[in-house]
């Protein structure tokens, strides 16, 4: 017979522990962490501006030496959603 007490204890620990990270960090999040505070703030401001496309942002970051593709920028902009990245909003 299986050890149900041990299984229950193990499952209980899973629900009490914080979830582990799922996959690699977002490319935009990595770029933001590498930038100085002022530049990172400006990038965040642009990311929150609906009239600027993800392609424009990706092209600008890439031309400045931060390689990123437009779909990664779009996913970062949807962070917190089911189809967004894991970066905090």
C-alpha positions in Angstrom: 0.0 0.0 0.0 1.2 3.5 -0.8 2.3 6.0 1.9 -0.7 8.4 1.7 0.5 10.3 4.7 3.8 11.1 3.0 2.1 12.0 -0.2 -0.3 14.4 1.6 2.6 16.0 3.5 4.5 16.5 0.2 1.5 17.9 -1.6 0.9 20.3 1.3 4.5 21.6 1.1 4.0 22.3 -2.6 1.0 24.5 -1.8 2.9 26.4 1.0 6.1 27.1 -0.9 6.4 30.0 -3.3 6.3 28.9 -7.0 9.6 28.5 -8.7 10.6 30.5 -11.7 9.2 29.2 -15.0 11.6 29.5 -17.9 14.2 32.2 -18.7 13.8 35.8 -17.9 12.2 38.1 -20.4 14.6 39.7 -22.9 13.2 43.2 -22.2 13.5 42.5 -18.5 17.2 41.6 -18.9 17.8 44.8 -20.9 16.0 46.9 -18.3 18.2 45.4 -15.6 21.3 46.2 -17.6 20.5 49.9 -18.1 21.2 52.8 -15.8 18.2 54.0 -13.8 17.4 57.0 -16.0 17.6 55.1 -19.2 15.6 52.2 -17.9 12.9 54.6 -16.7 12.7 56.2 -20.2 12.4 52.7 -21.8 9.5 51.9 -19.3 7.8 55.1 -20.2 8.0 54.3 -23.9 6.8 50.7 -23.3 3.7 52.2 -21.6 2.9 54.5 -24.6 0.3 52.9 -26.8 1.1 55.0 -29.8 4.6 53.6 -30.1 4.7 50.1 -31.7 6.6 47.2 -30.4 8.5 47.1 -33.7 9.6 50.7 -33.2 10.8 50.0 -29.7 12.6 46.8 -30.7 14.3 48.5 -33.7 15.4 51.4 -31.4 16.8 49.1 -28.7 18.5 46.9 -31.3 20.1 49.9 -33.0 21.5 50.9 -29.6 23.1 47.5 -29.1 20.3 45.7 -27.2 19.2 42.9 -29.4 15.5 42.2 -29.0 12.7 41.3 -31.4 9.3 42.9 -31.6 7.3 39.9 -30.3 9.4 39.9 -27.1 8.6 43.6 -26.7 4.9 42.9 -27.3 4.9 40.0 -24.8 6.6 42.2 -22.2 4.0 44.9 -22.7 1.3 42.2 -21.9 3.1 41.2 -18.7 0.8 40.0 -16.0 -1.6 38.5 -18.6 -1.9 34.9 -19.5 0.0 35.5 -22.8 2.5 38.0 -21.4 5.9 37.6 -19.7 6.6 37.1 -16.0 8.1 40.5 -15.3 6.3 42.4 -12.6 3.8 45.0 -13.8 
